[in-house]
Amino acid sequence: MERLLEDVKKIAGLMEKSRYTVVLTGAGISTEGSGPDFQNPDSALWKMVAPSDFTIHRFENDPEAFYEAGAPYFDLLEEAEPNEVHIVLAELEKRGLVKMVITQNIDGLHQRAGSENVLEIHGTLRSASCVQCDYGVLLEDVLPETGKSTQPPQCPKCGEILKPDVVFSGEPPPPDFERAKEAVKRAELLIIVGSNMQTPPVDQLPVGGGDLVIINHVPTGYDGQARVVVNESAARVMRLLLEELDKRK
């Protein structure tokens, strides 16, 4: 515990010094109780849904089967709520200590927690677009029509099947990824939370310009470059970090 508190103090000091802090979050923060971790083979989601089902070719060739396979995921995301990591990051943004959140997650929980400057490099399940006419909608506006059904939601404008605005395997990164690269280049402090930094396209980010902090349950390939590495629960670390910053007011 003493080592953890010392690490938290170091992180707080780096945040106070930094004029532009970026936080990058991955699937690991979802294990803190907010929702499904799509990268974790021990998670309930992994056992219900095979990630190989979520490819652009699967969607284009058989959208009905895609939605049927994805039903457990959509249901779990519908029940997900922001956890302590999301809430603390939103508070740190409000205080001006975090300028940008880059996330690999597609659940929209950072925004629901109150973060405003969020880049979603794998896209989002909060919205969908028509594959025919490009009409965009919020998924919550069309999913109630199907409820728990696996019937694909249809475009209100032309009736074609809607594609969730997530980046499937086989698709190029979204525009947010280019913005994320610029944000990381600009960052005086980059804090990685809950990501092993191995899944494309996050593995292409130019990490290493400013100070680096890593908060992750297991080691990453970037640990050797980091000023601080904490292999602890992200929720616990963020809670202690907020408490430490409160003491410094």
N, C-alpha and C positions, 0 to 999 in steps of 0.2 A: 504493500500500500504506500509506503514511504517513497519508493521509486516512482510509482504512478503519480503521486502528488508533485514530485519534482519535475516530471515530464510535463504535467499540466501547467505548471508555472512557466516552464520554458516556452510552451506553445502560446500562453497568454502574453508573454513578453514579445514574442515574434509578431503576434497580431497587433499589439499596440504600436510596434515600430513600423509595420508595413503600411504603405499608403494604398496598396491595391492587393487585396487578398482574394483568391479564388479557391472555392471548395469544390472538389470533384467527388461525387458519390456514386457508389455501385450497388450491386445486388445485395451486398453484405448488410446494408442498413435495413433491408427488409426482414432480416432474421431477428430484428429487435422487437418484433411483435406487430409490425404495421401491415405486413402482407406477404405474398409468396416470393420466395427467392428462386428465380428461374434458372440460376446457375448451380444450385445446390442439389446434388443427386440424392441427398437424404430428405429433401423436402417433400411434403405431400403432393405438391404440384408436379414435381418431376415424375412421380409414380403414376399420376393421372394423365399427364400430357407429355408426349415426346417432343423435344425441341425441334426434331427433324420435320415435324408437321408444319412448322412455322417458316415456310419458305415462300418466296414470291411465285415460284413455279407451282407449288401446291395450290396457292390461292387462284392463280390464273386458270389452271387446268380443272380444278374442282372446288369452287368456292363453298359449295354446300358442305362438302366433307371437311373443308378447313374450319368452318364455323362449328361443325359438330365436334371436331377434335378440340377446338378452343373453348368450348362451353365451360369446362371446369375453371379455366383461367379467368374468363370474364366474370364468372360468379364470385371467385375469390377476390378479384380486384374490386368488385362492387361493394364487398364487405370491408375492404381495407380502410384504415384510418391513419392519419399522420401520427408518428410516434415521437419520442423525445428528441431524436436526432433532427427530424424535420422541424420541430418546434423551436429548438435551440438555434438552428441555422437561420430561421426566419427572424428570431430576436436579434441575432448578431448582425443581420442585414439592416434591420431597423436602426441599430446603433451605429451603423456605418463601418463596422469592422469586417464585414464580408461584402464585397462588391458584386460577385457573380457566383452562382451555383451552376456547375456543369454536372449533369446526371446521365448515367447509363440507363436509368429506370424509366419505365413507360407508364407509371401509375398516376402521375400528376399530383402526388402527395406533397411535394415541395410547395406547389402553388396553393394547395388547400390549407397548408400550415401557415401561409402568409408570405412566403418568399415571392418577390416580384421579378427579380433578375435571374431567370432560369433558362439554361440552354439544354435541350433534350437531344442528345446525339444519337439516340436510337428511336427518336420519334415519340409519339404519345398515343395512348388509347383513349384519350379524352375526346378525340374528334375522328372523323372519317371523311373520305372523299369518294366521289363517284368515279368509277373507272371509265365511264363513257363520256360524261360532260364536265367532269372536274368540280361539280358542285360540292361544297363543303358543309358539313353539319357537325354539331356536337353529338357524340354517340348517345348521350343521355336523353337526347330529344327523340331518338329513333328506337333505341333498345326497349323502352317500355311497350312498344307495339308488339314485340316478340316475347317479352318477359324472359322466362328461363328457357324458351324454345331455342333450338339450334337453327331455326329458319333464318337465313341471312337477312339483315336489314336492307331495305331498298331505298334508293334515292328518291326523295320527295318530288324531285323535278322531272326525272325521266324514267324512273322505275328500275334502273339497273342496280346491281348489287354494289353496296358500299364497301370500300376497303379501309380498314383502320389505318390511321396515319402513323403506323409504326414502320420501322425499317426492317423488312424481312431479310433473311439470308438470300443473297443473290441480288440485292438492290444497292445502289450507291448511297453513301452517307447523306443526310439531309443538310440544308443550308446552315443549320445550327452548328454543324461540325466545323465549318470554316470559321465561324464566329468564336467557337471554343478554342481553336488553335491560336487565334489572335489574343484571346483573353489570357491563355496560359503564357504566351510570350510576354505579355504585359505584366504579369503577376510578379510582385515582389515576394509574395508568399503563396505557395500552393499547398493546400491541405487535402490529402487523399483519404477518403473515409469509406471503408467497406468495399474496396475494389482491389483485385490483384493485378490490374492494368494489363491483362493478357488478351482480352476479347476485342476484336476489331469493332469499331475503328479507334477505340481509346488507346490502343497500343501504338498508334501513330501520332499521338499528341507530343509536342516538343517539350517534354518534362526536363527540368534541370536548369532553367534560366535564373530563377530566384531561389529563396529558401524553400525547402521541401519538408513537409511533415506527413507522416503516414500513420493512420489509425486503422488497423485491420487485424482480424483475428489471427491470420497466418502471415508469414513473411512474404514479401513481394520482390520482384527483380530490381526494384528501385530503392530498397532499404539502404544500400551502401551510399546512396547520394543524399540521404535525408539527414536533416539536423536532428530530428526527433522521430523515433519509431515506437509506437505503442501497440502491442498485441493484446488488446483488451476489448471488452464490449464497447461498441461505438456510443451507445446510449449512456453508459457510465462515464466515459471520458468526456462527452459533451456536457453532461450535467455538472461534472466537477469543473470543467472549463468555465462555464457560465458562473458558477459560484466564485471561482478565483477572480474573474473579471469584475464581479460585483464588489469584491473586497477592495479592488483597486480604484473604485470610483472616487 
